[in-house]
Amino acid sequence: MDHNSNNSAHPAHISQPSAAPLTSPAPKPRRRWVGSTIAVLLVAALAGGAWYLVQSKKAGSGGPGGPGFGGPGAMRSMTVTVGSATVKRQNLPVTLTAMGTVVPTNTVTLTTQVSGVLRDVLFTEGQMVKKGQKLAQIDPRPFEQALMQAKGQLARDQAQLDAARVTLKRYQTLWSQDSIARQDLDTQAATAKQLEGTVIADQAAVQSAQLNLGYSSITSPIDGRIGLRSIDPGNYVSAGGTTGIAVITKVAPIDVSFTVPQDHIPSVLDAQKQDGRLPVVALDRAGSKPLATGAFLTLDNLVDTTTGTVKAKARFDNADGALFPNQFVNTRLTLKDISTLVVPVTAIRTGGNGDFVYVINQDRTVNQRTVIRGMSTVEWVAISSGLKEGELVVTEGADRLKDGASVALQGDTPTQAPGASSGRRGNRGEGGSGGRRGGAGRSGDAPAASGAAANGGGGGAATGNPAGVVPNAAQPTPASPAVPVPDVVPTTPASSAAPATPAKAQ
């Protein structure tokens, strides 16, 4: 009985299995809670930072309506600094520009007219030569021998002619005495005539030999510049060769050949009638540097049907040698001068409706205006219609403009937009609407109200204390005891802000 009662008295002890002691619960829920808290804090920090940046941007742009807010004043404050020029009236030359080629007035290939061995070359490649200057020498000995032979033949035939003439005179005397027959006299007269012809032929042979001997010395036929030598001394040269020894070009004066559109032929002819010497300027390949100035010479006598142009030629003195034969140049032919309204070339823009300019109004806004352009130079463009004298047009920065945009001219004094802050964000006690903590501004020596500092609206940007310090705040005054100023002024709602304490006169 006692055994059963003991068993019934401790049933829990009997039914409890023998197991290891219980361990502490796993800390996983707590770790998840800590991680979630950290994530929420990070998201809150990012949101607060974004809000702070947006508010700072709002404050720096002067609040709603300022630049960057898209309000009514946004378009007006987004000004573009541009270059400008005034529409004026001046004499503009009417010119024709075309591509041209420098052409020498005379080109000669230095060739030999007799065959022989080239013995001497008496010129330097590229030098300037004069007309009649000896440039090369062919071996003259064969021509000297031919000349001597021709002279000998002439002397022999001349002697025979003299003898025939003497005989003829004798026959004439005998015929007068009726001593010989008429036939003998006629035969002797014919013999004398025949010998006269032979002598004339011999004289021609002598002159031909002398000419060939002269051709053995090669001289320059013109004044000009000689080119590179194509045959060296010691080579055999033949008469009538196409290669020649060198080429001579006349470079002073020199011509420039260019083309004129067929539509401008009447204008060129009329201008040439009024002024026989139309000025022509030769420019370099880029068309910016003048090389020489000459005069218009003439037009060709027909139009090229494939290009619709006519060839023209101008002549230049070229005393300084600025123009070189076969050089590519740009030509500018001036027909006349006209008085017209002009603007710089950079002011003209091209759009879907044609050429236009931006006109600057008195209120510093621009209007897009369509114009009709006329003749132009490198710097100026004539305006046929669309502008008036004295108007102001945009020359630089027009790519960023639209009709009605606000602009600022170069040299204008910059002005501060309304609501702009002169304070630096984050500086303690600094004035301005952009500051996070408004500083105590002052006008003269009067401290600003403490309520304004509490509400974040510090003293004015222009008159606020730049250091953000309240005058005499930490010093005792006769009117009030010294009150320490905390580094950070707590921001409180406007309804719970303490009433402003009026400043007392010191």
C-alpha positions in Angstrom: 0.0 0.0 0.0 2.7 2.3 0.8 4.4 1.6 -2.4 1.3 2.3 -4.4 0.6 5.5 -2.5 4.0 6.7 -3.1 3.6 6.0 -6.8 0.3 7.9 -6.8 1.7 10.8 -4.9 4.3 11.5 -7.5 2.8 10.7 -10.8 4.5 13.6 -12.6 7.9 12.4 -11.5 7.2 8.9 -12.6 5.9 9.9 -16.1 8.6 12.5 -16.9 11.1 10.9 -19.2 14.8 11.3 -18.6 15.9 13.9 -21.1 18.6 16.5 -21.4 18.0 19.8 -19.7 16.1 22.5 -21.8 18.3 25.0 -23.8 17.7 28.7 -24.3 15.5 29.8 -27.2 17.2 30.7 -30.5 17.9 34.4 -31.0 16.6 34.4 -34.7 13.5 36.5 -34.0 15.5 39.1 -32.3 18.0 39.3 -35.1 15.3 39.7 -37.7 13.8 42.5 -35.6 17.2 44.3 -35.5 17.8 43.9 -39.3 14.3 45.2 -40.0 14.9 48.2 -37.8 18.1 49.0 -39.4 16.5 48.8 -42.9 13.7 51.1 -41.9 16.2 53.6 -40.5 18.2 53.5 -43.7 15.1 54.1 -45.8 14.1 56.9 -43.5 17.6 58.5 -43.7 17.5 58.3 -47.5 14.1 59.8 -47.6 15.1 62.6 -45.2 18.2 63.3 -47.3 16.2 63.5 -50.5 13.7 65.8 -48.8 16.6 68.0 -47.5 18.1 68.3 -51.0 14.7 69.1 -52.5 14.1 71.8 -49.9 17.6 73.2 -50.3 17.1 73.3 -54.1 13.8 75.1 -53.6 15.3 77.6 -51.2 18.3 78.2 -53.5 16.0 78.8 -56.5 13.9 81.4 -54.7 10.9 79.2 -54.0 8.0 78.4 -56.3 8.1 80.4 -59.4 11.9 80.7 -59.4 14.3 79.1 -61.7 14.1 75.3 -61.8 10.4 75.3 -60.5 8.7 75.9 -63.8 6.7 78.7 -62.3 5.8 82.0 -64.0 9.2 83.4 -63.5 11.1 80.3 -64.6 11.3 81.2 -68.3 12.2 84.8 -67.6 15.1 83.9 -65.3 16.6 81.3 -67.8 18.4 83.9 -69.8 21.0 83.1 -72.4 24.0 85.3 -73.0 24.3 86.0 -76.7 26.4 88.2 -79.1 24.7 90.9 -81.0 25.1 93.3 -83.9 23.2 96.3 -85.2 21.6 96.3 -88.6 23.4 99.1 -90.6 23.6 100.5 -94.0 26.9 100.4 -95.9 28.5 100.0 -99.3 28.7 96.3 -100.1 30.7 95.2 -103.1 28.9 93.0 -105.6 31.3 90.2 -106.3 31.5 86.9 -108.1 33.6 84.1 -106.6 34.9 81.1 -108.6 37.6 78.6 -108.6 40.5 79.3 -110.9 43.9 78.1 -112.2 47.0 80.1 -112.7 48.0 80.0 -116.4 51.3 81.3 -117.7 51.0 83.8 -120.5 53.6 81.9 -122.5 55.0 78.4 -122.3 57.9 77.1 -124.4 59.4 73.7 -124.6 63.1 74.1 -125.2 63.9 71.7 -128.0 66.7 71.4 -130.6 66.2 72.1 -134.3 69.3 70.1 -135.4 70.5 66.7 -134.4 73.7 66.2 -132.5 75.4 65.5 -129.3 74.4 67.8 -126.4 77.8 69.1 -125.3 77.0 71.8 -122.7 74.1 72.8 -120.5 74.5 76.4 -119.4 71.5 76.9 -117.1 70.5 76.0 -113.5 67.2 74.3 -113.0 64.5 76.7 -111.8 66.4 79.9 -112.6 65.0 83.0 -114.3 66.2 83.4 -117.8 66.1 86.3 -120.3 65.2 86.2 -124.0 68.3 85.4 -126.1 70.3 83.9 -123.2 72.4 80.9 -124.3 71.2 77.8 -122.4 72.7 74.8 -124.2 75.3 73.9 -126.8 75.3 71.0 -129.3 78.6 69.9 -130.9 79.0 72.5 -133.7 81.8 70.8 -135.7 79.5 68.9 -138.2 77.7 72.1 -138.9 80.9 74.1 -139.4 82.1 71.5 -142.0 78.8 71.6 -143.8 79.0 75.4 -143.9 82.5 75.2 -145.4 81.4 72.8 -148.0 78.5 75.0 -149.0 80.8 78.0 -149.3 83.2 76.0 -151.5 80.4 74.9 -153.8 79.3 78.5 -154.0 82.7 79.7 -154.9 83.1 77.2 -157.7 79.8 77.9 -159.3 80.4 81.6 -158.9 83.6 81.3 -160.9 81.8 79.4 -163.7 79.1 82.1 -163.8 81.7 84.8 -164.1 83.4 82.9 -167.0 80.0 82.4 -168.7 79.2 86.1 -168.5 82.6 87.1 -170.0 82.0 84.6 -172.9 78.5 86.0 -173.4 79.8 89.6 -173.8 82.4 88.4 -176.3 79.6 86.6 -178.3 77.5 89.7 -178.3 80.5 91.7 -179.8 81.0 89.1 -182.5 77.3 89.0 -183.2 77.3 92.7 -183.7 80.2 92.2 -186.3 78.2 89.4 -187.9 81.1 87.0 -187.1 79.1 84.2 -185.4 75.8 82.6 -185.7 72.8 83.6 -183.7 72.6 80.1 -182.2 76.0 80.4 -180.5 75.0 83.6 -178.9 71.7 82.2 -177.5 73.4 79.1 -176.2 76.0 81.1 -174.2 73.3 83.3 -172.8 71.4 80.2 -171.5 74.6 78.9 -170.0 75.1 82.1 -168.1 71.5 82.0 -166.8 71.9 78.4 -165.7 75.0 79.2 -163.7 73.3 82.2 -162.1 70.7 79.7 -160.8 73.3 77.4 -159.5 75.0 80.2 -157.7 71.7 81.2 -156.0 71.2 77.6 -154.9 74.7 77.6 -153.5 74.1 80.8 -151.6 71.0 79.2 -150.1 73.0 76.2 -149.0 75.5 78.4 -147.4 72.8 80.2 -145.5 71.2 76.9 -144.4 74.5 75.7 -143.1 75.0 78.9 -141.2 71.5 78.6 -139.8 72.2 75.0 -138.6 75.4 76.1 -137.1 73.5 78.8 -135.2 70.9 76.2 -134.1 73.6 74.3 -132.4 73.7 77.0 -129.8 70.3 76.9 -128.0 69.0 80.2 -126.6 65.9 81.2 -124.6 63.1 82.5 -126.8 61.2 84.3 -123.9 61.7 85.7 -120.5 60.6 83.3 -117.8 61.4 80.5 -115.4 63.1 77.4 -116.7 62.1 74.1 -115.3 63.9 70.8 -114.6 66.3 69.4 -117.2 65.1 66.3 -118.9 68.3 65.5 -120.9 71.8 65.4 -119.6 75.0 66.5 -121.4 76.6 63.8 -123.6 73.3 62.5 -124.9 72.4 62.6 -128.6 69.4 64.8 -129.3 67.3 64.7 -132.4 65.5 67.5 -134.2 61.8 67.6 -133.8 61.7 65.7 -130.5 58.6 66.3 -128.3 60.4 65.9 -125.0 62.8 68.7 -125.2 65.6 69.7 -122.9 63.4 71.8 -120.5 60.3 74.0 -120.3 60.2 77.7 -119.9 57.2 79.5 -118.5 56.6 83.2 -118.5 55.5 84.2 -114.9 55.3 88.0 -115.1 52.7 88.9 -116.1 50.6 85.8 -115.5 46.9 85.0 -116.1 44.3 83.2 -114.0 41.6 81.3 -115.8 38.2 80.8 -114.1 34.5 80.3 -115.0 31.5 82.6 -114.8 27.9 81.3 -114.7 26.0 82.1 -117.8 23.4 84.0 -115.8 26.0 86.6 -114.8 27.4 87.2 -118.3 25.2 90.3 -118.9 26.3 91.8 -115.5 30.0 91.2 -116.3 29.7 92.7 -119.7 27.8 95.8 -118.4 30.3 96.3 -115.6 33.2 96.0 -118.1 31.7 98.7 -120.3 31.4 101.1 -117.4 34.8 100.3 -116.0 37.4 98.8 -118.3 39.5 97.5 -115.5 37.4 95.4 -113.1 39.4 94.4 -110.1 40.0 90.7 -109.5 41.6 89.3 -106.3 43.3 85.9 -106.3 42.9 84.1 -102.9 44.6 81.0 -101.5 43.1 77.6 -101.5 41.2 78.3 -98.3 39.8 81.5 -99.7 41.0 83.6 -96.7 44.4 85.1 -97.7 44.7 87.4 -100.7 47.7 86.5 -103.0 47.6 89.1 -105.7 45.3 91.8 -107.3 44.8 92.1 -111.0 42.3 93.1 -113.7 39.6 91.3 -115.6 40.8 90.6 -119.1 38.0 89.0 -121.2 35.3 86.3 -121.5 35.5 83.4 -123.9 33.4 83.5 -127.0 31.1 80.6 -126.2 29.3 78.9 -123.2 30.2 75.4 -122.2 26.8 73.5 -122.6 27.9 70.8 -120.2 28.4 73.1 -117.2 26.5 76.2 -118.1 29.5 78.4 -117.6 31.8 80.5 -119.7 35.6 80.7 -119.3 37.1 84.0 -118.2 40.6 85.3 -117.8 42.2 87.9 -115.5 45.8 89.2 -115.7 48.1 89.8 -112.8 51.5 91.6 -112.8 52.9 89.0 -110.4 56.1 91.0 -109.8 56.7 89.3 -106.5 56.0 85.8 -107.9 53.1 85.1 -105.5 51.2 83.2 -108.3 52.8 80.0 -109.6 51.8 78.3 -112.9 49.1 75.7 -112.6 48.4 76.8 -109.0 44.8 76.4 -107.8 43.3 79.6 -106.5 40.0 81.2 -105.6 39.1 84.4 -107.5 36.8 87.3 -106.5 35.6 89.5 -109.3 34.2 92.9 -108.1 31.5 94.2 -110.4 30.3 97.3 -108.5 29.4 98.7 -105.0 25.8 99.1 -103.7 24.4 100.7 -100.6 22.3 98.2 -98.7 21.4 97.0 -95.2 23.9 94.4 -93.9 24.3 92.1 -91.0 27.1 89.8 -90.1 27.1 86.4 -91.8 26.8 84.6 -88.4 23.4 86.3 -87.8 21.7 84.4 -90.6 20.1 81.1 -89.7 18.3 78.6 -92.0 15.1 76.8 -91.1 12.2 75.1 -92.7 10.7 78.4 -93.9 14.0 79.7 -95.2 16.5 82.2 -93.8 15.7 84.0 -90.5 17.4 86.0 -87.8 16.7 86.5 -84.1 15.8 90.2 -83.4 16.4 91.4 -79.8 13.6 93.6 -78.4 13.9 96.3 -75.8 12.8 94.0 -73.0 15.6 91.6 -73.8 13.5 89.0 -75.5 14.0 87.7 -79.0 11.7 87.2 -81.9 12.3 85.0 -84.9 12.0 87.0 -88.2 12.2 85.7 -91.7 14.5 87.6 -94.0 15.5 87.6 -97.7 19.2 87.8 -98.2 21.1 89.3 -101.2 24.7 89.5 -102.1 27.3 88.5 -99.5 31.0 88.8 -98.7 33.1 86.9 -96.3 31.9 89.0 -93.3 28.6 90.7 -94.3 25.3 89.7 -95.9 23.0 92.1 -97.7 19.3 92.0 -96.4 16.8 92.7 -99.1 13.7 92.6 -96.8 12.8 91.7 -93.2 14.9 94.1 -91.2 15.2 97.8 -90.5 18.2 99.9 -89.9 19.2 100.1 -86.2 17.6 96.8 -85.1 19.6 94.5 -82.9 20.1 90.9 -84.1 21.8 87.9 -82.4 25.1 86.8 -83.9 26.3 84.2 -81.3 24.5 81.7 -79.1 21.4 81.5 -81.4 21.4 77.7 -81.2 20.0 77.8 -77.7 17.2 80.3 -78.4 13.5 80.0 -79.2 11.0 82.6 -80.2 10.2 84.7 -77.1 13.3 83.6 -75.1 15.0 86.0 -72.7 18.6 86.9 -73.5 21.4 88.9 -71.9 23.9 90.8 -74.0 27.6 90.5 -73.6 28.7 93.2 -71.2 25.4 93.5 -69.3 25.7 93.6 -65.5 24.3 90.4 -64.1 21.3 90.8 -61.7 20.2 88.5 -58.8 16.9 86.7 -59.4 14.1 87.4 -56.9 14.1 85.1 -54.0 17.8 84.1 -54.5 19.7 83.5 -51.3 23.1 85.0 -50.5 23.6 82.7 -47.5 25.3 79.3 -47.5 23.2 76.3 -46.6 24.1 74.6 -43.4 26.1 77.5 -41.9 25.0 78.4 -38.3 23.1 81.5 -38.0 23.6 82.6 -41.6 20.9 84.7 -43.2 19.0 84.1 -46.3 16.0 82.0 -47.2 18.2 79.1 -48.4 19.7 78.6 -44.8 18.5 75.7 -42.7 18.8 77.8 -39.5 18.0 81.4 -40.0 20.6 83.7 -38.5 19.8 86.9 -36.7 19.9 89.6 -39.3 20.4 93.2 -38.5 19.9 96.5 -40.1 22.4 98.8 -38.6 23.1 97.6 -35.1 19.5 96.4 -34.1 19.4 92.6 -33.5 16.8 90.6 -35.3 13.8 89.2 -33.4 14.4 85.8 -31.9 11.1 84.6 -33.2 12.3 85.0 -36.8 15.4 82.9 -36.0 13.1 80.2 -34.5 11.0 80.1 -37.7 14.0 79.7 -40.0 13.4 83.0 -41.7 16.7 84.8 -40.9 17.6 88.4 -41.5 17.7 89.7 -45.1 20.3 88.4 -47.4 21.6 91.8 -48.1 21.6 93.2 -44.6 21.9 90.0 -42.4 24.9 89.5 -40.2 27.3 87.4 -42.4 28.8 85.7 -39.3 25.4 84.7 -38.0 26.1 86.2 -34.5 23.6 88.2 -32.4 25.3 91.5 -31.4 26.0 91.7 -27.6 24.2 88.4 -27.1 26.7 87.0 -24.6 27.5 90.3 -22.9 25.5 91.9 -20.1 23.7 95.1 -20.9 22.0 97.7 -18.7 18.6 96.5 -20.0 18.9 92.8 -19.7 21.3 90.2 -18.1 23.6 88.1 -20.2 21.9 85.2 -21.8 24.0 82.4 -23.4 23.0 81.7 -27.0 22.8 78.0 -27.8 24.6 76.7 -30.9 21.4 75.2 -32.3 18.1 77.0 -32.2 15.3 74.4 -32.0 12.7 74.8 -34.7 9.2 75.0 -33.3 5.9 75.5 -35.0 4.7 79.0 -35.5 1.8 78.5 -33.1 4.0 77.4 -30.2 6.9 79.9 -30.8 7.7 82.2 -27.9 6.7 85.8 -28.4 9.4 88.0 -29.6 11.1 90.0 -26.9 11.4 93.6 -28.0 14.9 94.9 -28.1 15.8 97.5 -25.5 17.9 100.5 -26.2 21.4 100.3 -24.8 
